[in-house]
Amino acid sequence: MAESYSGEAYCVKCKEKRAFSGEVHETNGRRMAKGKCPVCNTTVTRILGKS
């Protein structure tokens, strides 16, 4: 079961911080939340740190 995340991330297209919810992925020991911007539907990411 994938871990979920809700918080803020910077949207590069809108150039603003947006609240989003998404799933947590882990690559090379680093956790990253991925989701969609609610305004423009672009993928936004937030690095959460090492696990």
PQR file of N, CA, C, O and H, with PARSE charges and radii, in Angstrom:
ATOM      1  N   MET A   1       0.840  -1.192   0.000 -0.4000 1.5000
ATOM      2  CA  MET A   1       0.000   0.000   0.000 -0.0000 2.0000
ATOM      3  C   MET A   1       0.874   1.240   0.000  0.5500 1.7000
ATOM      4  O   MET A   1       1.800   1.344   0.805 -0.5500 1.4000
ATOM      5  N   ALA A   2       0.595   2.178  -0.887 -0.4000 1.5000
ATOM      6  CA  ALA A   2       1.392   3.391  -1.020 -0.0000 2.0000
ATOM      7  C   ALA A   2       1.026   4.394   0.081  0.5500 1.7000
ATOM      8  O   ALA A   2      -0.135   4.532   0.466 -0.5500 1.4000
ATOM      9  H   ALA A   2      -0.157   2.093  -1.540  0.4000 1.0000
ATOM     10  N   GLU A   3       2.028   5.065   0.555 -0.4000 1.5000
ATOM     11  CA  GLU A   3       1.833   6.093   1.574 -0.0000 2.0000
ATOM     12  C   GLU A   3       1.338   7.368   0.893  0.5500 1.7000
ATOM     13  O   GLU A   3       1.819   7.717  -0.185 -0.5500 1.4000
ATOM     14  H   GLU A   3       2.971   4.953   0.242  0.4000 1.0000
ATOM     15  N   SER A   4       0.383   8.066   1.509 -0.4000 1.5000
ATOM     16  CA  SER A   4      -0.127   9.304   0.923 -0.0000 2.0000
ATOM     17  C   SER A   4       0.471  10.512   1.633  0.5500 1.7000
ATOM     18  O   SER A   4       0.950  10.409   2.762 -0.5500 1.4000
ATOM     19  H   SER A   4      -0.008   7.782   2.385  0.4000 1.0000
ATOM     20  N   TYR A   5       0.438  11.657   0.956 -0.4000 1.5000
ATOM     21  CA  TYR A   5       0.999  12.897   1.481 -0.0000 2.0000
ATOM     22  C   TYR A   5       0.082  14.048   1.110  0.5500 1.7000
ATOM     23  O   TYR A   5      -0.404  14.122  -0.018 -0.5500 1.4000
ATOM     24  H   TYR A   5       0.049  11.741   0.039  0.4000 1.0000
ATOM     25  N   SER A   6      -0.151  14.937   2.045 -0.4000 1.5000
ATOM     26  CA  SER A   6      -0.895  16.169   1.783 -0.0000 2.0000
ATOM     27  C   SER A   6      -0.083  17.333   2.309  0.5500 1.7000
ATOM     28  O   SER A   6       0.351  17.322   3.461 -0.5500 1.4000
ATOM     29  H   SER A   6       0.245  14.877   2.961  0.4000 1.0000
ATOM     30  N   GLY A   7       0.123  18.335   1.477 -0.4000 1.5000
ATOM     31  CA  GLY A   7       0.908  19.488   1.888 -0.0000 2.0000
ATOM     32  C   GLY A   7       1.047  20.466   0.738  0.5500 1.7000
ATOM     33  O   GLY A   7       0.219  20.494  -0.172 -0.5500 1.4000
ATOM     34  H   GLY A   7      -0.230  18.344   0.541  0.4000 1.0000
ATOM     35  N   GLU A   8       2.112  21.275   0.788 -0.4000 1.5000
ATOM     36  CA  GLU A   8       2.346  22.276  -0.242 -0.0000 2.0000
ATOM     37  C   GLU A   8       3.584  21.929  -1.042  0.5500 1.7000
ATOM     38  O   GLU A   8       4.535  21.345  -0.525 -0.5500 1.4000
ATOM     39  H   GLU A   8       2.784  21.252   1.528  0.4000 1.0000
ATOM     40  N   ALA A   9       3.556  22.301  -2.317 -0.4000 1.5000
ATOM     41  CA  ALA A   9       4.714  22.159  -3.193 -0.0000 2.0000
ATOM     42  C   ALA A   9       4.697  23.334  -4.161  0.5500 1.7000
ATOM     43  O   ALA A   9       3.650  23.931  -4.410 -0.5500 1.4000
ATOM     44  H   ALA A   9       2.783  22.776  -2.738  0.4000 1.0000
ATOM     45  N   TYR A  10       5.861  23.659  -4.702 -0.4000 1.5000
ATOM     46  CA  TYR A  10       5.983  24.759  -5.650 -0.0000 2.0000
ATOM     47  C   TYR A  10       5.636  24.261  -7.044  0.5500 1.7000
ATOM     48  O   TYR A  10       6.224  23.294  -7.528 -0.5500 1.4000
ATOM     49  H   TYR A  10       6.712  23.175  -4.500  0.4000 1.0000
ATOM     50  N   CYS A  11       4.694  24.911  -7.679 -0.4000 1.5000
ATOM     51  CA  CYS A  11       4.326  24.585  -9.055 -0.0000 2.0000
ATOM     52  C   CYS A  11       5.162  25.466  -9.984  0.5500 1.7000
ATOM     53  O   CYS A  11       5.087  26.693  -9.918 -0.5500 1.4000
ATOM     54  H   CYS A  11       4.216  25.697  -7.287  0.4000 1.0000
ATOM     55  N   VAL A  12       5.952  24.837 -10.843 -0.4000 1.5000
ATOM     56  CA  VAL A  12       6.844  25.571 -11.732 -0.0000 2.0000
ATOM     57  C   VAL A  12       6.063  26.331 -12.802  0.5500 1.7000
ATOM     58  O   VAL A  12       6.475  27.411 -13.225 -0.5500 1.4000
ATOM     59  H   VAL A  12       6.013  23.840 -10.896  0.4000 1.0000
ATOM     60  N   LYS A  13       4.956  25.775 -13.231 -0.4000 1.5000
ATOM     61  CA  LYS A  13       4.153  26.418 -14.281 -0.0000 2.0000
ATOM     62  C   LYS A  13       3.396  27.640 -13.742  0.5500 1.7000
ATOM     63  O   LYS A  13       3.379  28.689 -14.386 -0.5500 1.4000
ATOM     64  H   LYS A  13       4.622  24.897 -12.887  0.4000 1.0000
ATOM     65  N   CYS A  14       2.775  27.509 -12.574 -0.4000 1.5000
ATOM     66  CA  CYS A  14       2.023  28.613 -11.963 -0.0000 2.0000
ATOM     67  C   CYS A  14       2.949  29.610 -11.254  0.5500 1.7000
ATOM     68  O   CYS A  14       2.588  30.771 -11.060 -0.5500 1.4000
ATOM     69  H   CYS A  14       2.789  26.657 -12.051  0.4000 1.0000
ATOM     70  N   LYS A  15       4.147  29.147 -10.869 -0.4000 1.5000
ATOM     71  CA  LYS A  15       5.122  29.932 -10.112 -0.0000 2.0000
ATOM     72  C   LYS A  15       4.580  30.355  -8.753  0.5500 1.7000
ATOM     73  O   LYS A  15       4.807  31.477  -8.300 -0.5500 1.4000
ATOM     74  H   LYS A  15       4.441  28.204 -11.026  0.4000 1.0000
ATOM     75  N   GLU A  16       3.859  29.437  -8.109 -0.4000 1.5000
ATOM     76  CA  GLU A  16       3.304  29.657  -6.768 -0.0000 2.0000
ATOM     77  C   GLU A  16       3.303  28.354  -6.001  0.5500 1.7000
ATOM     78  O   GLU A  16       3.339  27.272  -6.587 -0.5500 1.4000
ATOM     79  H   GLU A  16       3.675  28.526  -8.476  0.4000 1.0000
ATOM     80  N   LYS A  17       3.262  28.470  -4.664 -0.4000 1.5000
ATOM     81  CA  LYS A  17       3.096  27.279  -3.840 -0.0000 2.0000
ATOM     82  C   LYS A  17       1.625  26.897  -3.854  0.5500 1.7000
ATOM     83  O   LYS A  17       0.744  27.740  -3.690 -0.5500 1.4000
ATOM     84  H   LYS A  17       3.233  29.349  -4.188  0.4000 1.0000
ATOM     85  N   ARG A  18       1.380  25.610  -4.053 -0.4000 1.5000
ATOM     86  CA  ARG A  18       0.011  25.104  -4.110 -0.0000 2.0000
ATOM     87  C   ARG A  18      -0.151  23.929  -3.154  0.5500 1.7000
ATOM     88  O   ARG A  18       0.767  23.127  -2.978 -0.5500 1.4000
ATOM     89  H   ARG A  18       2.096  24.925  -4.186  0.4000 1.0000
ATOM     90  N   ALA A  19      -1.310  23.837  -2.549 -0.4000 1.5000
ATOM     91  CA  ALA A  19      -1.640  22.680  -1.712 -0.0000 2.0000
ATOM     92  C   ALA A  19      -2.004  21.530  -2.635  0.5500 1.7000
ATOM     93  O   ALA A  19      -2.737  21.711  -3.608 -0.5500 1.4000
ATOM     94  H   ALA A  19      -2.056  24.488  -2.692  0.4000 1.0000
ATOM     95  N   PHE A  20      -1.486  20.338  -2.324 -0.4000 1.5000
ATOM     96  CA  PHE A  20      -1.774  19.174  -3.148 -0.0000 2.0000
ATOM     97  C   PHE A  20      -1.784  17.934  -2.276  0.5500 1.7000
ATOM     98  O   PHE A  20      -1.336  17.961  -1.130 -0.5500 1.4000
ATOM     99  H   PHE A  20      -0.891  20.191  -1.533  0.4000 1.0000
ATOM    100  N   SER A  21      -2.290  16.864  -2.821 -0.4000 1.5000
ATOM    101  CA  SER A  21      -2.198  15.560  -2.162 -0.0000 2.0000
ATOM    102  C   SER A  21      -1.728  14.560  -3.203  0.5500 1.7000
ATOM    103  O   SER A  21      -2.104  14.627  -4.373 -0.5500 1.4000
ATOM    104  H   SER A  21      -2.653  16.841  -3.753  0.4000 1.0000
ATOM    105  N   GLY A  22      -0.894  13.627  -2.749 -0.4000 1.5000
ATOM    106  CA  GLY A  22      -0.338  12.665  -3.682 -0.0000 2.0000
ATOM    107  C   GLY A  22       0.254  11.473  -2.960  0.5500 1.7000
ATOM    108  O   GLY A  22      -0.007  11.255  -1.776 -0.5500 1.4000
ATOM    109  H   GLY A  22      -0.588  13.572  -1.798  0.4000 1.0000
ATOM    110  N   GLU A  23       1.051  10.705  -3.681 -0.4000 1.5000
ATOM    111  CA  GLU A  23       1.667   9.497  -3.139 -0.0000 2.0000
ATOM    112  C   GLU A  23       3.145   9.720  -2.898  0.5500 1.7000
ATOM    113  O   GLU A  23       3.780  10.542  -3.560 -0.5500 1.4000
ATOM    114  H   GLU A  23       1.263  10.882  -4.643  0.4000 1.0000
ATOM    115  N   VAL A  24       3.686   8.976  -1.939 -0.4000 1.5000
ATOM    116  CA  VAL A  24       5.101   9.046  -1.615 -0.0000 2.0000
ATOM    117  C   VAL A  24       5.835   7.943  -2.358  0.5500 1.7000
ATOM    118  O   VAL A  24       5.458   6.773  -2.287 -0.5500 1.4000
ATOM    119  H   VAL A  24       3.170   8.309  -1.402  0.4000 1.0000
ATOM    120  N   HIS A  25       6.892   8.328  -3.075 -0.4000 1.5000
ATOM    121  CA  HIS A  25       7.751   7.393  -3.799 -0.0000 2.0000
ATOM    122  C   HIS A  25       9.132   7.445  -3.172  0.5500 1.7000
ATOM    123  O   HIS A  25       9.526   8.469  -2.614 -0.5500 1.4000
ATOM    124  H   HIS A  25       7.198   9.279  -3.132  0.4000 1.0000
ATOM    125  N   GLU A  26       9.870   6.345  -3.259 -0.4000 1.5000
ATOM    126  CA  GLU A  26      11.218   6.308  -2.699 -0.0000 2.0000
ATOM    127  C   GLU A  26      12.202   5.861  -3.771  0.5500 1.7000
ATOM    128  O   GLU A  26      12.019   4.821  -4.403 -0.5500 1.4000
ATOM    129  H   GLU A  26       9.550   5.513  -3.712  0.4000 1.0000
ATOM    130  N   THR A  27      13.251   6.660  -3.968 -0.4000 1.5000
ATOM    131  CA  THR A  27      14.294   6.347  -4.928 -0.0000 2.0000
ATOM    132  C   THR A  27      15.642   6.655  -4.297  0.5500 1.7000
ATOM    133  O   THR A  27      15.847   7.757  -3.788 -0.5500 1.4000
ATOM    134  H   THR A  27      13.399   7.505  -3.455  0.4000 1.0000
ATOM    135  N   ASN A  28      16.559   5.706  -4.322 -0.4000 1.5000
ATOM    136  CA  ASN A  28      17.913   5.872  -3.780 -0.0000 2.0000
ATOM    137  C   ASN A  28      17.914   6.344  -2.328  0.5500 1.7000
ATOM    138  O   ASN A  28      18.774   7.130  -1.932 -0.5500 1.4000
ATOM    139  H   ASN A  28      16.393   4.811  -4.736  0.4000 1.0000
ATOM    140  N   GLY A  29      16.955   5.869  -1.533 -0.4000 1.5000
ATOM    141  CA  GLY A  29      16.909   6.214  -0.117 -0.0000 2.0000
ATOM    142  C   GLY A  29      16.298   7.571   0.184  0.5500 1.7000
ATOM    143  O   GLY A  29      16.289   7.998   1.338 -0.5500 1.4000
ATOM    144  H   GLY A  29      16.256   5.230  -1.855  0.4000 1.0000
ATOM    145  N   ARG A  30      15.790   8.254  -0.828 -0.4000 1.5000
ATOM    146  CA  ARG A  30      15.142   9.555  -0.611 -0.0000 2.0000
ATOM    147  C   ARG A  30      13.654   9.432  -0.893  0.5500 1.7000
ATOM    148  O   ARG A  30      13.234   8.778  -1.848 -0.5500 1.4000
ATOM    149  H   ARG A  30      15.798   7.906  -1.766  0.4000 1.0000
ATOM    150  N   ARG A  31      12.877  10.066  -0.051 -0.4000 1.5000
ATOM    151  CA  ARG A  31      11.423  10.041  -0.215 -0.0000 2.0000
ATOM    152  C   ARG A  31      10.973  11.290  -0.950  0.5500 1.7000
ATOM    153  O   ARG A  31      11.491  12.381  -0.713 -0.5500 1.4000
ATOM    154  H   ARG A  31      13.218  10.596   0.725  0.4000 1.0000
ATOM    155  N   MET A  32       9.996  11.122  -1.853 -0.4000 1.5000
ATOM    156  CA  MET A  32       9.501  12.235  -2.638 -0.0000 2.0000
ATOM    157  C   MET A  32       7.999  12.090  -2.808  0.5500 1.7000
ATOM    158  O   MET A  32       7.507  11.012  -3.141 -0.5500 1.4000
ATOM    159  H   MET A  32       9.576  10.235  -2.045  0.4000 1.0000
ATOM    160  N   ALA A  33       7.278  13.164  -2.581 -0.4000 1.5000
ATOM    161  CA  ALA A  33       5.830  13.169  -2.786 -0.0000 2.0000
ATOM    162  C   ALA A  33       5.538  13.692  -4.183  0.5500 1.7000
ATOM    163  O   ALA A  33       6.078  14.721  -4.589 -0.5500 1.4000
ATOM    164  H   ALA A  33       7.678  14.040  -2.310  0.4000 1.0000
ATOM    165  N   LYS A  34       4.685  12.986  -4.920 -0.4000 1.5000
ATOM    166  CA  LYS A  34       4.297  13.382  -6.269 -0.0000 2.0000
ATOM    167  C   LYS A  34       2.792  13.535  -6.326  0.5500 1.7000
ATOM    168  O   LYS A  34       2.050  12.707  -5.797 -0.5500 1.4000
ATOM    169  H   LYS A  34       4.246  12.150  -4.590  0.4000 1.0000
ATOM    170  N   GLY A  35       2.348  14.596  -6.970 -0.4000 1.5000
ATOM    171  CA  GLY A  35       0.923  14.823  -7.133 -0.0000 2.0000
ATOM    172  C   GLY A  35       0.665  15.774  -8.283  0.5500 1.7000
ATOM    173  O   GLY A  35       1.567  16.065  -9.069 -0.5500 1.4000
ATOM    174  H   GLY A  35       2.951  15.269  -7.400  0.4000 1.0000
ATOM    175  N   LYS A  36      -0.547  16.255  -8.385 -0.4000 1.5000
ATOM    176  CA  LYS A  36      -0.935  17.168  -9.459 -0.0000 2.0000
ATOM    177  C   LYS A  36      -1.317  18.526  -8.879  0.5500 1.7000
ATOM    178  O   LYS A  36      -1.934  18.608  -7.817 -0.5500 1.4000
ATOM    179  H   LYS A  36      -1.280  16.019  -7.747  0.4000 1.0000
ATOM    180  N   CYS A  37      -0.945  19.583  -9.583 -0.4000 1.5000
ATOM    181  CA  CYS A  37      -1.358  20.942  -9.210 -0.0000 2.0000
ATOM    182  C   CYS A  37      -2.864  21.049  -9.430  0.5500 1.7000
ATOM    183  O   CYS A  37      -3.352  20.687 -10.500 -0.5500 1.4000
ATOM    184  H   CYS A  37      -0.444  19.516 -10.446  0.4000 1.0000
ATOM    185  N   PRO A  38      -3.611  21.540  -8.437 -0.5600 1.5000
ATOM    186  CA  PRO A  38      -5.067  21.616  -8.607  0.2800 2.0000
ATOM    187  C   PRO A  38      -5.512  22.669  -9.617  0.5500 1.7000
ATOM    188  O   PRO A  38      -6.648  22.614 -10.089 -0.5500 1.4000
ATOM    189  N   VAL A  39      -4.650  23.628  -9.961 -0.4000 1.5000
ATOM    190  CA  VAL A  39      -5.026  24.699 -10.883 -0.0000 2.0000
ATOM    191  C   VAL A  39      -4.718  24.340 -12.338  0.5500 1.7000
ATOM    192  O   VAL A  39      -5.591  24.435 -13.200 -0.5500 1.4000
ATOM    193  H   VAL A  39      -3.728  23.672  -9.578  0.4000 1.0000
ATOM    194  N   CYS A  40      -3.451  23.918 -12.617 -0.4000 1.5000
ATOM    195  CA  CYS A  40      -3.045  23.695 -14.001 -0.0000 2.0000
ATOM    196  C   CYS A  40      -2.821  22.227 -14.336  0.5500 1.7000
ATOM    197  O   CYS A  40      -2.526  21.904 -15.486 -0.5500 1.4000
ATOM    198  H   CYS A  40      -2.741  23.840 -11.917  0.4000 1.0000
ATOM    199  N   ASN A  41      -2.952  21.329 -13.362 -0.4000 1.5000
ATOM    200  CA  ASN A  41      -2.841  19.885 -13.546 -0.0000 2.0000
ATOM    201  C   ASN A  41      -1.440  19.426 -13.943  0.5500 1.7000
ATOM    202  O   ASN A  41      -1.285  18.356 -14.531 -0.5500 1.4000
ATOM    203  H   ASN A  41      -3.192  21.592 -12.427  0.4000 1.0000
ATOM    204  N   THR A  42      -0.419  20.224 -13.627 -0.4000 1.5000
ATOM    205  CA  THR A  42       0.972  19.845 -13.859 -0.0000 2.0000
ATOM    206  C   THR A  42       1.446  18.994 -12.686  0.5500 1.7000
ATOM    207  O   THR A  42       0.985  19.180 -11.560 -0.5500 1.4000
ATOM    208  H   THR A  42      -0.545  21.093 -13.149  0.4000 1.0000
ATOM    209  N   THR A  43       2.355  18.070 -12.938 -0.4000 1.5000
ATOM    210  CA  THR A  43       2.923  17.241 -11.874 -0.0000 2.0000
ATOM    211  C   THR A  43       3.799  18.105 -10.979  0.5500 1.7000
ATOM    212  O   THR A  43       4.686  18.805 -11.467 -0.5500 1.4000
ATOM    213  H   THR A  43       2.730  17.919 -13.852  0.4000 1.0000
ATOM    214  N   VAL A  44       3.555  18.061  -9.671 -0.4000 1.5000
ATOM    215  CA  VAL A  44       4.385  18.769  -8.705 -0.0000 2.0000
ATOM    216  C   VAL A  44       5.030  17.728  -7.799  0.5500 1.7000
ATOM    217  O   VAL A  44       4.444  16.684  -7.514 -0.5500 1.4000
ATOM    218  H   VAL A  44       2.834  17.493  -9.274  0.4000 1.0000
ATOM    219  N   THR A  45       6.244  18.029  -7.353 -0.4000 1.5000
ATOM    220  CA  THR A  45       6.966  17.117  -6.467 -0.0000 2.0000
ATOM    221  C   THR A  45       7.506  17.879  -5.272  0.5500 1.7000
ATOM    222  O   THR A  45       7.756  19.083  -5.338 -0.5500 1.4000
ATOM    223  H   THR A  45       6.720  18.878  -7.585  0.4000 1.0000
ATOM    224  N   ARG A  46       7.680  17.151  -4.179 -0.4000 1.5000
ATOM    225  CA  ARG A  46       8.289  17.712  -2.985 -0.0000 2.0000
ATOM    226  C   ARG A  46       9.195  16.642  -2.386  0.5500 1.7000
ATOM    227  O   ARG A  46       8.754  15.528  -2.106 -0.5500 1.4000
ATOM    228  H   ARG A  46       7.477  16.173  -4.126  0.4000 1.0000
ATOM    229  N   ILE A  47      10.462  16.991  -2.194 -0.4000 1.5000
ATOM    230  CA  ILE A  47      11.412  16.059  -1.606 -0.0000 2.0000
ATOM    231  C   ILE A  47      11.231  16.086  -0.090  0.5500 1.7000
ATOM    232  O   ILE A  47      11.290  17.144   0.537 -0.5500 1.4000
ATOM    233  H   ILE A  47      10.820  17.897  -2.422  0.4000 1.0000
ATOM    234  N   LEU A  48      11.012  14.913   0.483 -0.4000 1.5000
ATOM    235  CA  LEU A  48      10.724  14.805   1.915 -0.0000 2.0000
ATOM    236  C   LEU A  48      11.955  14.471   2.747  0.5500 1.7000
ATOM    237  O   LEU A  48      11.930  14.662   3.962 -0.5500 1.4000
ATOM    238  H   LEU A  48      10.965  14.054  -0.026  0.4000 1.0000
ATOM    239  N   GLY A  49      13.016  13.985   2.144 -0.4000 1.5000
ATOM    240  CA  GLY A  49      14.228  13.668   2.882 -0.0000 2.0000
ATOM    241  C   GLY A  49      14.501  12.186   2.885  0.5500 1.7000
ATOM    242  O   GLY A  49      13.775  11.405   2.269 -0.5500 1.4000
ATOM    243  H   GLY A  49      13.036  13.830   1.157  0.4000 1.0000
ATOM    244  N   LYS A  50      15.554  11.802   3.585 -0.4000 1.5000
ATOM    245  CA  LYS A  50      15.946  10.398   3.632 -0.0000 2.0000
ATOM    246  C   LYS A  50      15.009   9.626   4.535  0.5500 1.7000
ATOM    247  O   LYS A  50      14.442  10.176   5.478 -0.5500 1.4000
ATOM    248  H   LYS A  50      16.143  12.437   4.085  0.4000 1.0000
ATOM    249  N   SER A  51      14.852   8.344   4.237 -0.4000 1.5000
ATOM    250  CA  SER A  51      13.966   7.505   5.045 -0.0000 2.0000
ATOM    251  C   SER A  51      14.687   6.902   6.223  0.5500 1.7000
ATOM    252  O   SER A  51      14.085   6.168   7.006 -0.5500 1.4000
ATOM    253  H   SER A  51      15.313   7.897   3.470  0.4000 1.0000
TER
END
